[in-house]
Amino acid sequence: MDDKIFQNEILKKEDRALSPFATKNIDAHRKVAIAHPLRGAFARDRDHILYSGAFRRYIGKTQVIYNAASFDEQLANRSIHTLQVSQIARSIGKVLRLNLDLIEAIALGHDLGHAPFGHDGERFLQEISRQNGLGLFHHNLQSLRVVDLLSDANRGMNLTFQVRDGIISHDGEVNEVVVSPDKGKREEDIEDYIHRKRRGEEAITFPSTLEGCLVRITDSISYIGQDFEDAVRIGLVKESDLPIKVKEMLGNNNSEIINTLVRDIIEQSYGKNEIRFSEGVAESVFLLKKFNLKRIYENKLLKREREKIRKAFLFLFDYFVRDVKEKKFDSIVFQEWIFNRGEDKGAQYLRAYSSEEVVVDYLASMTDRYFLKAYRNLLRTGQ
């Protein structure tokens, strides 16, 4: 049997097994049509993300605790978080009969644009971008920029609309009881959202697929209990500090919290074109988020290095912008960022974007360790 016919038969069989609300493989579409033998379009996207350089750099990026591995190698990093989002969403999606390849692709790609040092790094790049008239930096917008432009030597990954939409529409920081897909969403809607976010406007976009909605909510599930357990491991909080209502409703530890939330979402969402929590569980989730913000994310002990890191961001930005403008080709911004996409593509990149935009891309791509090594080397050499 011809490979294309064989593939189509497999995908049709898979589509027939999916929920009426699931995204079908046959509905996948991308800007430039390509062949992906013996794989569906969403499986191809998942694999492309999985083997990308940006995905490999997840392991060196902060989730909550700076340089987590230097404290305790069991602490979560961005890689652990991303894999947990994927696995939890798959577990729920399997019961709800959703498209697991699409779920995986969105989950694995959703944080590709995250800066080093987590949300602190994101805030520092927002400050830099604002001061230089670039529009605000947001990691979900940068994630889309990574897959659309920066990956594969500035050719981009050419992902399907459904995966790209799920990546930019994830937002695990918001408090939502229910998320429903925006079925009429178009490319123009994504562009409008990007422009509004960069201008600093209040802008919300919901995924066009139920799979994207699931990843959006699972983003929260994966970190709220994990961040608490990590904070206990390094002594920021004690197990007994967990709010009583959270213990009673969700459980005493990360495993119990995840199990409770997975069961609740399945029970509340089964057979529906929406992903939702029950009201009581949602209230406890929001309470735990509020507790984590106050006791962990804004903890003075955890953030005592924040101002040092901020100054390092400002220093490296100014330094590399100067190197780019002065065409110092021996600088690492050229050798390890611009020229590693090839001379022609590197030159096109420099013509298409300002020096400031190129350097923000570079800083956002860095792991914590690479960032600190670059900073310390430049300070040591007195340049």
N, C-alpha and C positions, 0 to 999 in steps of 0.2 A: 504494500500500500504506500502511496506517495506520502512523504512526511507532512505536507500541508493538510492533506485530507485526514491523515491519522490524528494530527493535532486538533483539527476542527472537531472531530468526533469526540475526542477526549474532553474538550472544553464545553461542548454542547451537553455532554453527560454531566459534567460538573455543574453547569448552570441549572440544569433541571433539578438538581438536588438542593439548590439554594432556596432560601426564604423568598417570598414574593417581594420583600422589601430590600433584599440584598442587591448589590451591584453585580451585574452579570459580566462575564469576561468579554462577551460579544459587544458590550457597550463601551469598552475602553477605547479612548482615542487620544492621539498625540499630535503635536504640530507638524512633525515630519514623520510620515509613515515608514516603518522599518519592519523587517522580518525577524521573528524570534522563534526559530525552529524548535518544536517540541516543548515550548513553554507558552503560557498565556502572557498577555501584555503586562499584567500586574506582577507576575512571577519574574519576568525579565527586569522590571523596574526594581523589585526587591533585591535581585542579585547584583544589579548595577550599583545600587547604594551600598550593599554589603561589601563589595570589593573596592570601594572608593577610598582615596586617601583621607578624605574628611571623616569617614566612618572610623578608620583606624586611629585617628587622633582623638576620638571620644575618650579613649582610655586615659589620656593625660590631662583631661579637663575636669575642673571642680564641679561637683554636684552641689555640696553645701560647704564642706570643710576644705580649705586651701591645702593643696599638696597632701591629700588624704593618705596616700601610701606611705608618706614619711612618718605618719602617726600610727597607722594601723592598716595593713593591707586588706583588711576585711571591710573597711569603710567604703561606702558607695562613691563611685565616680560617675561621670556622664555616661560612660559605656554601660555600667551596671544598670543605671536608671533606664536607659534606652531599651536594653534587653528585657528588663522587667515590664516596661510598658508593653512591649511586643508580646511577651508570654501571657500576661494577664488578659490583654485584649483578645488574643487567640483563644484562651480558655473560655471567655464569655462568648466570643463570636462563633465558636464551634457549636455551642448549645443553641444559639440564636440562628444558626445556619446562614451565617454571613460569609462573605468572600475572604477567606483567610490570607490569600496572597496579597490582596489589597490592604488588609489590616497590617500585615507585616511590613509592607513597603512604606506605608505612612508612618508607622511606629518607629522603624529603624532610621527613617530620614528626618523625623520631625525636629531634631535638635542639631542638625549638621552646621548651622550657622551660629551656634552658641560660642560666646567669647570665652577666653580663659578666665578663671576665677569667678565662674558662675554669674549670678545676677549682679554682683558687684562690678564685674568686668563689663557687663552690659550697660550699667549706669555710667561707668567712666567713658565708654565709647559714645553714649548718648550725649554726655557733656561735651566731648570733643567734637562730635558731629554738629551739635547745635552752635558751638562757638565758631565753626568754620563754614556755616551755611550749607551743610550737606543734607539737612533734614534729619530727624531723629533715627538713631540706630535701634532696631528691635530684632531679637534673635530669630523670630519666625520669618521676618522679611529677609534676613540674611540667609536663612536656610534655603529659601526659594532662590535667592541669588546664587547660592552655591550650586544647586542642581541645575539651574537654568543657564548659568554663565561660567562660573569659575572652574567647575570640575572638568576633567579630561582636557587639560591644557586650553581652557577657555572655549571648548566646543560645547560644554554643557552636556547633561545626561539625556536630554530629550525624553523626559518622563511623560507619562500619560497625564491628562488634565486631572483625573480623579486623584492621583497620588500627589501631584503638585498642590492641588486644592486642599487636600487633607493636611499637608505639611504646613501651609501658611495659615490654616484655620484652627490649628491646635492652640489651646490656651488653658493650661492646667492651673493657672493662677486665679481664674475667675471662679465665683461660687454659683453653680448652676444645679438646679434640681432635675431639669430635663433639657435635653438637646435634641432637636429635630432637624433633619436634613433640608437644605435649601435646594430643592430639586431643579429650580430654574436658573441656577447660578451659571454665569458665563465668564469667559476670560476678561471681559470688560469690567466685571464686578471685582475681580481680583486686583486689576490695575487701579481701580478707583479706591479700593481699600488701602493699597500700598501708598498711594499719594496722600490720603487722609492721615494715615498713621505717621508718615514722615513729617507732615505738617504739624503734628502734635494734637490732632483732633481726636475726640472720642469716636472710635470706630470699632465696630464689632462685625465679624463675618462668621457665618456658620458653615460647616462643611456641606458639600453637595451630596454626600453619600452617608448612609447609615454607618458604614465602616469608619468614616472620618469622625462621625459623632462619638463612636465608641472610643476611639483613640483619644479624643479630646477629654473625655471623662476619665479614662484609664490613666492619663498622665497624672492626675491628682492621686488616684488610688496607689500608684506605684511609689510615690514619695512621702506621703504624709506619715505613714507608720515607720518607713525606713529611716527618714530623717530623725524621728524621735529616738529610734534604737541607736542610731549612730551617735546622737548627742549623749545618750546614756553611756555609751562605750568610752567616750572621752571625758566624761564627768561634768558636762554642762548642765545636765538635769539628772534627776533620779527617777527610777521606774514609778515610785510612789507619787511623783508630781503629775502624772497623767490625770486630767480632769475626771472626776467620778462619773459624770454623764457619758464621757467617751468610753470609759471602761465598761459601763453597764450596757451601752448600746452597741459598741464596736468590738471590744475585746481589750485584753491587757498587753498585747504585743503585736508586732508587725504581721506575723502569720495569721493571728486571729482577726486582725483588722482587715487584711486582704480577703480572707475567706468570707467574712461578713459582707463586705462590699460587693464581692463577686456574686454571692448568692442573691443579694438584694437587687442588683441590677438585672440579673437573669429573671427573677420573679416579677419585677416591675416592667420589664421591657419585652418579655416573650410575646411574640405574635403581634407586635406593634411597630409602627414606623417611627420610633423614637427610642432614645436611651435615657433612662431616668432612675433616680433614687426614690425611695419612699421618703416622705416628709421628715419623719423622725431620724432616719439614718442621715439624710442630708444635713439636718441641723447639727448632728454630732460631727460630721465631716467638717463643716464650717467652723465649729468650735475648736476642733483639733488644729485646723489651719491657723486660726487666730492664736492659739496657744503656741504653736511652733514659731510663728512670726515674732511674738514677744519674747519667748524664752530661748529660742535657738537662733533664728536668722538675725535678730538685732542684739544678740548677746554680746556684751562688751569684750568678753574674753575671746570669743570667736572672731570678732571684727577688729581686734586691736592692731592688725596689720593693714587694715583697709586704707588708711591715708598713705601709707608707704606704697601700696600697690597703685593707688591713684596717681601719685607723683611719678611712678615708673611709667604708667600709661602716657602721661603728658610728655615725659622726657622722650620716650621712644617714638611717639607720634611726631614731635618736632624734629627729632634727629633724622628719622627716615624720610619725612617730607623734604627736608633740606637735601638729603642724598639724592632723592629722585629728581628734584628740580635742577640740581647741579650735575646730574648724570654721572654720579660716582659709581661706575659699573662694578667696582670691586666690593661695594657694600653688600651685605647679606640680603638687603631688600631686593637687589637685582639678582644676585647669585642664587638665592634660595626661594625666591617668590616670583619675580617677573620673568627671569630667563628660564626658569624650570618648565615653562610652557612652550619653549622654543622661541627663537629670536623673532620670527615673523609674528607669531601670536603675541609675544611680549610687547612688540612694537605696536601692534593693533590695540592691545589693552591700554597702553599709555596714551595713545591718541584718543581713545574713546572715553577715558575717564580722567578726572583731575588727579594730581599727585596726592591730594588729601584722600580721595576715595580709594585709591590704590592702597594707601597705607592703612586705612581703616580695614579694608579686606584682609590685609596681611596680619594685622594685630588680632583680628577676630579669628583667624585660622589657627593661631598659636595654641599649643598646649601650655599649661602652667610652667612646666619645667623649661621649655624652649624660651618662653617669655623671660623668665628670671635669668636664664643663662645669657641671653642677648643683652639684657639690661646690665648685668654684672660685668660682662666682658667689655661693654662700651665704657662703663664707669672706670674699670681697672686700667684700660688703655689710655684714659684721659681724653678720648675723642669727643 
